[in-house]
């Protein structure tokens, strides 16, 4: 049985308008049996062609992961193995994410998040 509901997606775009990441947020049952928000982020590599269907699948899988474990995981700006430096795509995403109110996002899979003003605006026409 799927324990998430109110699933929403949006895209973080580069300055030229091209999407670079898919963000999914949804409500899921927490450890206290109350619904809480989780967020999943799928960032597209420069080497890939952006694909909305694949981005949505990865982002919602990360929401389910967060909801299933009740934890955050997959740091955004983790140093690359053996290099000691962060992935430049992740750094670009973090800068662009500020435009969507995601200034404190540090993980690709997060549980029990507070929605940003941008995300709350997406919910204005429905009951939360």
C-alpha positions as CSV (number, residue, x, y, z in Angstrom):
1,X,0.0,0.0,0.0
2,X,1.3,3.4,-0.9
3,X,1.5,5.7,2.1
4,X,2.1,9.0,0.2
5,X,-0.5,11.4,-1.1
6,X,-0.7,15.0,-2.4
7,X,2.2,14.4,-4.8
8,X,3.5,17.5,-6.6
9,X,6.4,18.1,-9.0
10,X,8.2,21.2,-10.2
11,X,11.4,21.9,-12.1
12,X,14.4,24.0,-11.1
13,X,15.6,25.8,-14.2
14,X,18.9,27.3,-15.3
15,X,19.1,31.0,-16.1
16,X,18.5,30.1,-19.8
17,X,15.2,28.5,-18.9
18,X,16.4,24.9,-19.3
19,X,15.3,22.5,-16.5
20,X,18.1,21.0,-14.5
21,X,16.3,19.2,-11.7
22,X,12.9,17.7,-10.8
23,X,11.6,18.3,-7.3
24,X,8.8,16.2,-5.8
25,X,7.1,16.8,-2.5
26,X,4.4,14.7,-1.0
27,X,2.6,13.9,2.2
28,X,3.4,10.6,3.8
29,X,2.7,8.8,7.1
30,X,5.3,9.5,9.7
31,X,6.3,7.4,12.7
32,X,3.6,9.0,14.8
33,X,0.9,8.0,12.2
34,X,0.4,11.6,11.2
35,X,1.0,12.9,7.7
36,X,4.2,14.8,7.2
37,X,5.8,16.3,4.0
38,X,8.8,14.6,2.3
39,X,10.8,15.9,-0.6
40,X,12.9,14.2,-3.3
41,X,15.2,15.9,-5.8
42,X,16.5,14.5,-9.1
43,X,19.3,16.5,-10.7
44,X,20.2,16.1,-14.3
45,X,23.8,15.8,-15.3
46,X,25.2,18.1,-18.0
47,X,26.0,14.8,-19.9
48,X,22.4,13.8,-19.9
49,X,19.4,15.1,-21.8
50,X,16.7,16.3,-19.4
51,X,13.8,13.8,-19.3
52,X,10.7,14.8,-17.3
53,X,9.5,11.3,-17.0
54,X,12.8,9.9,-15.7
55,X,13.2,13.0,-13.4
56,X,9.8,12.4,-11.9
57,X,10.4,8.7,-11.4
58,X,13.7,9.4,-9.6
59,X,12.3,12.3,-7.5
60,X,9.3,10.3,-6.3
61,X,11.4,7.3,-5.5
62,X,13.4,9.6,-3.2
63,X,10.2,10.8,-1.6
64,X,9.3,7.2,-1.0
65,X,12.7,6.5,0.4
66,X,12.5,9.4,2.8
67,X,9.0,8.4,3.9
68,X,9.9,4.8,4.2
69,X,13.0,5.4,6.4
70,X,11.8,8.6,8.2
71,X,15.3,10.0,7.5
72,X,17.1,12.4,5.2
73,X,19.8,10.9,2.9
74,X,21.9,11.5,-0.2
75,X,23.7,14.8,0.6
76,X,23.6,17.2,-2.3
77,X,27.1,18.6,-2.1
78,X,29.0,15.6,-0.9
79,X,32.7,15.5,-2.0
80,X,33.3,13.2,-5.0
81,X,35.0,10.0,-4.1
82,X,38.8,10.3,-4.3
83,X,38.6,14.0,-5.4
84,X,37.8,15.9,-2.3
85,X,35.7,18.4,-4.2
86,X,32.0,18.7,-4.7
87,X,30.1,17.9,-7.8
88,X,29.7,21.2,-9.8
89,X,26.2,20.3,-10.9
90,X,25.1,20.0,-7.3
91,X,26.7,23.4,-6.5
92,X,24.9,25.0,-9.5
93,X,21.6,23.4,-8.3
94,X,22.1,24.8,-4.7
95,X,22.5,28.3,-6.1
96,X,19.5,28.0,-8.4
97,X,17.4,26.4,-5.8
98,X,17.4,29.6,-3.8
99,X,15.0,31.0,-6.4
100,X,12.5,28.4,-5.3
101,X,13.0,28.9,-1.5
102,X,15.1,25.8,-1.2
103,X,17.9,27.7,0.5
104,X,18.4,25.2,3.3
105,X,18.1,22.0,1.2
106,X,21.1,19.7,1.8
107,X,19.8,16.3,0.7
108,X,18.2,14.7,-2.3
109,X,15.8,12.7,-0.1
110,X,14.3,14.5,3.0
111,X,11.7,13.5,5.5
112,X,9.5,15.9,7.6
113,X,10.3,19.0,5.7
114,X,8.8,22.4,6.0
115,X,7.3,23.5,2.6
116,X,8.8,26.5,1.0
117,X,6.6,29.6,0.1
118,X,6.9,28.4,-3.5
119,X,5.6,25.0,-2.6
120,X,2.8,26.4,-0.4
121,X,1.7,28.6,-3.3
122,X,1.3,25.4,-5.4
123,X,-1.1,24.1,-2.8
124,X,-3.3,27.2,-2.5
125,X,-6.1,25.8,-4.6
126,X,-6.4,22.5,-2.7
127,X,-6.9,21.4,0.9
128,X,-3.8,20.4,2.6
